[in-house]
Amino acid sequence: APDAENLPPAIYNNYDFSYNHLFNSGWGMRVTGFYKQGTSLPTFFLLNPVLGIFAISNKGINKTTGAEFDLTTPQTGYGFSGFLAATYQNVLGTTPPFSPAESSVPFESLATLALGDLYRAGYVSPFSLRLGGVENLRDGISISPQIEANIGYPYSAGNLIAGCVQFNADGSCAVYANIPAVDFGPGITPGEASFVGTSAGSSISTNYYDPSNPGTTYNPNIDATRGTPGTSVNGGFLSHWNLIGNLSIQWKHQGNIIGINMMNVFGNAYVNSVPALNPWYQPIANGVSGPQTDYNSCGNGSGGPAYYVRGCYPYIAKDTYAFPNGAYLLSNGDFTGVPAFGPIMPFNVQVYYQHVI
């Protein structure tokens, strides 16, 4: 519970300004700009990574800046009426994308809090829009198409990681710094690395050091990378844009309504799928993966499905690759311990009947 240590409550300051106008033609529009700043947000972190001591603080920060635009056509009993809604929002916070419970009570790195690092939120697309309408015919038939789109979600792991570069004798950290992120050795500090997924190390790394010449913590000798785009911090790149089409058709007659809803009519099986780092990636050279990529030797001794074993997941099919070399996998965004790789929402149809009493 975030109030377990009687911490002060979170503080939010919200500001928005809205202008709307109804034109003589019946068209309407609204423009709204907004800003939100949240401070003293509850966070969990490792107080002592050696002893595994957890603590709760109120050092979390969230800043949101954005704008909304809405446009509506004249509303009529028969004929066509429609709308357009678009939203831009830039959400920054102390929680790295893909951290456990990112959007609720996140488990963070103490190094991130100490350094005051801010990251783009992984649970929101910076720009999205909805376009839709309804055509009402006089014979009781109505047709309502809708399109939803967004420019993607933050997904990429950063090239810098907030960590501890010098420990005290009791295992606590003496000096924090943003250092190059590599698999093991320089740049990885147990318990103090920025949390991506549920663990740190080679499974979530995008840069791999040369074991014969590792270099230093601040300047590691990187021998290979996954060959994918990267920025200094997590979430610097967006996944592929998403387009969802829905269509509803219904007929009303003497208190009876028969209708059909069609969702995801374009058949985009990976709609809103967020690419996740492939934890079974074998680096050979920059952007080149080895034959051990996707191979996992662990199995379920009881004979059940492998993915029910903690820390053991099934073999990953190549059709889930977000990049040809398997550096990232298309996932539903579940980073709680059992990644659910595969289609998210394929095309589906719902037929319904209603009777007015």
Buried (B, 14 or more C-beta within 10 A) or exposed (E): EBEEEEBEEBEEEEEEEEEEEEEEEEEBBBBBBBBBBBBBBBBBBBBBBEEEEEEBBBBBBBBBBBBBBBBBBBEEEEEEBBBBBBBBBBBBBBBBBBBBEBEEBBBBBBBBBBBEBBBBBBBBBBBBBBBBBBBBEEEBEBBBBBBBBBBBBBBBBBBBBBBBBEBEEEBBBEEBBBBBBBBBBBBBBEBBBBBBBBEBEBBBBBBBBBEEEBBEBEEBBBBBBBBBEBBEBBBBBBBBEBEBBBBBBBBBEEEEBBBEBBBBBEEBBBBBBBBBBBBBBBBBEEBEBEEEBBEBEEEEEEEEEEBEBEEBBBEBEEEBBBBEBBBBBBBBBEBEEBBEBBBBBEEEEEEEEEEEE
